[in-house]
Amino acid sequence: MTRAGIADLKNNLSRYINVVRAGGEVVVLDRDTPVARIVPFGRPAGDSRQPARGGAAQDGERLSDLERQGVIRRGDATAVREWQKTRKPVRLGPGGGSVVETLLTMRREDAR
């Protein structure tokens, strides 16, 4: 568990966020008195256990959970290949410029 005073936390917030992102915990101190605790999102505040490190099995479980909740829908590899067979990339006609050239032209026209 990492401890940080308010001024130190304010000046080095990114460093402390990286500690939390890695599964750690930061206790915020106000004049040596603990006033807050920063824990990874989704972990209950009273749960001081370190989260399990990632892995393919854990990723699969998380995706399955998200799919059950209706947050995501996994694609079907066969259906994707079939879809790609019927959809061909767009071909630019003769003199068709790049997207960047078109964007720059549009910006020049707006500046007038």
Rosetta silent file (secondary structure, phi, psi, omega in degrees, C-alpha in Angstrom):
SEQUENCE: MTRAGIADLKNNLSRYINVVRAGGEVVVLDRDTPVARIVPFGRPAGDSRQPARGGAAQDGERLSDLERQGVIRRGDATAVREWQKTRKPVRLGPGGGSVVETLLTMRREDAR
SCORE:     score description
SCORE:     0.000 S_00000001
   1 L     0.000  130.104 -179.182    0.000    0.000    0.000 S_00000001
   2 E   -97.032  141.882  178.363    1.386    3.383   -1.058 S_00000001
   3 E  -115.965  141.303 -178.709    0.890    6.511    1.063 S_00000001
   4 E  -146.972  134.457  172.553    0.852   10.041   -0.332 S_00000001
   5 E   -72.746  161.971 -176.155    0.272   13.482    1.097 S_00000001
   6 H   -59.757  -46.340 -178.718   -2.228   15.708   -0.692 S_00000001
   7 H   -63.507  -43.127  179.090    0.424   18.015   -2.204 S_00000001
   8 H   -64.505  -40.791  178.240    2.547   15.055   -3.354 S_00000001
   9 H   -62.269  -43.203 -179.746   -0.524   13.356   -4.830 S_00000001
  10 H   -63.943  -40.456 -177.311   -1.459   16.528   -6.680 S_00000001
  11 H   -78.508  -22.092 -176.327    2.042   16.991   -8.083 S_00000001
  12 L  -128.935   38.357 -174.509    2.546   13.325   -9.064 S_00000001
  13 H   -56.679  -43.226 -178.488   -0.985   12.179   -9.860 S_00000001
  14 H   -59.233  -41.120  179.952   -0.001   10.200  -12.970 S_00000001
  15 H   -62.230  -44.462 -179.654    2.536    8.178  -11.006 S_00000001
  16 H   -70.091  -34.578  175.914   -0.023    7.279   -8.335 S_00000001
  17 H   -63.426  -37.656  177.008   -2.683    6.443  -10.948 S_00000001
  18 H   -64.036  -36.136  176.446   -0.187    4.013  -12.498 S_00000001
  19 H   -62.025  -45.558 -179.606    0.228    2.358   -9.078 S_00000001
  20 H   -67.025  -41.719  179.883   -3.558    1.927   -8.836 S_00000001
  21 H   -59.474  -33.354 -179.973   -3.806    0.772  -12.453 S_00000001
  22 L   -80.189    3.058  177.087   -1.280   -1.972  -11.645 S_00000001
  23 L   102.304    1.484  179.802   -3.594   -3.203   -8.866 S_00000001
  24 L   -82.597 -173.769 -177.750   -2.121   -1.262   -5.970 S_00000001
  25 L  -137.340  141.129  178.835   -3.778    1.023   -3.479 S_00000001
  26 E  -120.948  125.890  174.831   -2.927    4.603   -2.499 S_00000001
  27 E   -97.576  126.254 -178.708   -3.812    6.055    0.899 S_00000001
  28 E   -93.062  129.123 -177.570   -4.173    9.840    0.816 S_00000001
  29 E  -111.312  139.104  171.659   -2.870   11.655    3.893 S_00000001
  30 E  -117.599  104.505 -175.834   -3.763   15.113    5.199 S_00000001
  31 L    53.760   52.900  178.253   -1.055   16.078    7.674 S_00000001
  32 L    66.922   11.668  176.304   -0.240   12.412    8.356 S_00000001
  33 E  -109.456  122.767  178.864   -3.922   11.547    8.866 S_00000001
  34 E   -63.644  129.441 -179.625   -5.448    9.107    6.369 S_00000001
  35 E  -123.415  -18.452 -178.513   -8.432   10.752    4.656 S_00000001
  36 E  -157.856  162.028  176.339   -9.016    8.702    1.510 S_00000001
  37 E  -134.537  131.469  177.245   -8.049    5.538   -0.284 S_00000001
  38 E  -105.252  120.684 -179.033   -7.701    5.160   -4.058 S_00000001
  39 L  -124.910  161.344  178.231   -8.334    1.609   -5.271 S_00000001
  40 L   -58.475  143.384 -179.867   -8.736    0.108   -8.755 S_00000001
  41 L   -60.656  136.930  177.690  -12.154    0.718  -10.299 S_00000001
  42 L    92.322  -10.408  178.414  -14.584   -2.128   -9.799 S_00000001
  43 L   -98.207  127.116 -179.916  -12.911   -3.433   -6.660 S_00000001
  44 L   -57.100  144.076 -176.048  -14.975   -2.915   -3.481 S_00000001
  45 L   -59.890  -33.212 -179.331  -13.393   -0.389   -1.103 S_00000001
  46 L   -81.413   -9.054 -177.482  -13.225   -2.932    1.751 S_00000001
  47 L   -87.076  105.893 -177.484  -11.540   -5.564   -0.418 S_00000001
  48 L   -95.706    5.672  179.076   -7.799   -5.242    0.181 S_00000001
  49 L   -69.705  145.843  175.133   -6.873   -8.336   -1.869 S_00000001
  50 L   -73.997  135.870  177.687   -4.620   -7.808   -4.855 S_00000001
  51 L   -68.397  151.682  177.647   -6.450   -8.493   -8.126 S_00000001
  52 L   -65.786  143.656  177.646   -5.285  -11.489  -10.144 S_00000001
  53 L   -70.541  149.788 -174.740   -2.885  -10.654  -12.926 S_00000001
  54 L   -63.667  166.683  178.460   -4.330  -10.811  -16.426 S_00000001
  55 L  -176.970  168.149 -177.700   -4.235  -13.731  -18.769 S_00000001
  56 H   -62.340  -38.846 -179.687   -6.047  -15.140  -21.753 S_00000001
  57 H   -64.579  -42.762  179.710   -8.411  -17.182  -19.547 S_00000001
  58 H   -65.653  -38.633  177.685   -9.311  -14.129  -17.485 S_00000001
  59 H   -62.746  -42.448  178.902   -9.901  -12.088  -20.649 S_00000001
  60 H   -62.297  -40.766  178.047  -12.214  -14.797  -21.994 S_00000001
  61 H   -63.994  -41.866 -179.242  -14.176  -14.822  -18.722 S_00000001
  62 H   -65.659  -42.102  177.760  -14.514  -11.044  -18.794 S_00000001
  63 H   -63.229  -41.166  178.191  -15.713  -11.089  -22.417 S_00000001
  64 H   -62.187  -40.943  178.753  -18.236  -13.815  -21.584 S_00000001
  65 H   -63.526  -44.821  178.750  -19.509  -11.749  -18.662 S_00000001
  66 H   -63.728  -35.552  178.608  -19.870   -8.639  -20.853 S_00000001
  67 H   -67.700  -41.487  177.209  -21.684  -10.710  -23.479 S_00000001
  68 H   -61.232  -36.716 -179.865  -24.138  -12.048  -20.857 S_00000001
  69 H   -76.090  -11.232 -179.506  -24.835   -8.464  -19.748 S_00000001
  70 L    83.893   12.189 -179.507  -25.556   -7.474  -23.332 S_00000001
  71 L   -75.434  -38.294 -179.917  -22.705   -4.942  -23.430 S_00000001
  72 L  -129.599  164.754  171.692  -20.946   -6.642  -26.340 S_00000001
  73 L  -135.142  120.728 -178.347  -21.741   -9.176  -29.010 S_00000001
  74 L   -74.259  144.564  178.687  -18.905  -11.323  -30.275 S_00000001
  75 L   -80.853  159.941  177.547  -18.478  -11.704  -33.981 S_00000001
  76 L  -104.389  117.773 -174.554  -18.603  -14.967  -35.857 S_00000001
  77 H   -56.741  -39.549  179.985  -15.361  -15.479  -37.805 S_00000001
  78 H   -65.292  -43.284  179.720  -17.121  -17.389  -40.588 S_00000001
  79 H   -64.580  -37.463  178.935  -19.760  -14.671  -40.986 S_00000001
  80 H   -64.552  -44.010  179.005  -17.068  -11.992  -41.103 S_00000001
  81 H   -62.406  -41.610  178.152  -15.207  -13.820  -43.882 S_00000001
  82 H   -63.291  -42.279  179.201  -18.439  -14.200  -45.864 S_00000001
  83 H   -61.691  -42.699 -179.552  -19.231  -10.506  -45.377 S_00000001
  84 H   -64.955  -31.164  178.707  -15.753   -9.548  -46.594 S_00000001
  85 H   -65.945  -33.290 -177.249  -16.202  -11.635  -49.758 S_00000001
  86 H   -90.247  -12.935 -178.964  -19.281   -9.622  -50.748 S_00000001
  87 L  -111.515  118.777  179.827  -17.846   -6.202  -49.828 S_00000001
  88 L  -102.066  151.330  178.343  -15.020   -4.893  -51.962 S_00000001
  89 L   -61.944  149.548  178.191  -12.824   -1.907  -51.054 S_00000001
  90 L   -71.055  132.727  177.662  -13.847    1.430  -52.507 S_00000001
  91 L  -104.182  130.909  176.641  -11.814    2.347  -55.567 S_00000001
  92 L   -80.927  141.004  178.649  -11.072    5.976  -56.256 S_00000001
  93 L   -70.836 -179.945  178.804  -11.630    7.117  -59.788 S_00000001
  94 L   -60.451  134.326  179.135   -8.939    8.709  -61.938 S_00000001
  95 L    79.258    4.456  179.155   -7.483   11.758  -60.239 S_00000001
  96 L   -68.571  121.573 -177.787   -9.021   10.741  -56.911 S_00000001
  97 L   -84.599  178.786  178.777   -6.882   12.280  -54.206 S_00000001
  98 L   -80.532  167.179  178.204   -6.123   11.054  -50.777 S_00000001
  99 H   -61.617  -39.414 -179.645   -8.269   11.795  -47.760 S_00000001
 100 H   -63.187  -44.514  179.377   -5.587   14.178  -46.486 S_00000001
 101 H   -62.029  -42.629  178.645   -5.581   16.144  -49.748 S_00000001
 102 H   -62.489  -43.871  178.996   -9.373   16.394  -49.670 S_00000001
 103 H   -61.282  -45.009  179.363   -9.312   17.583  -46.046 S_00000001
 104 H   -63.527  -38.831  177.526   -6.691   20.236  -46.801 S_00000001
 105 H   -63.543  -44.058  179.180   -8.712   21.436  -49.795 S_00000001
 106 H   -62.661  -39.291  179.131  -11.838   21.710  -47.646 S_00000001
 107 H   -66.312  -40.045  178.419   -9.955   23.686  -45.006 S_00000001
 108 H   -64.019  -39.154  179.089   -8.600   26.084  -47.621 S_00000001
 109 H   -66.421  -37.535  179.233  -12.127   26.625  -48.970 S_00000001
 110 H   -70.220  -27.419 -177.427  -13.481   27.345  -45.470 S_00000001
 111 H   -73.207  -16.439 -177.347  -10.719   29.880  -44.795 S_00000001
 112 L   -74.497    0.000    0.000  -11.906   32.091  -47.639 S_00000001
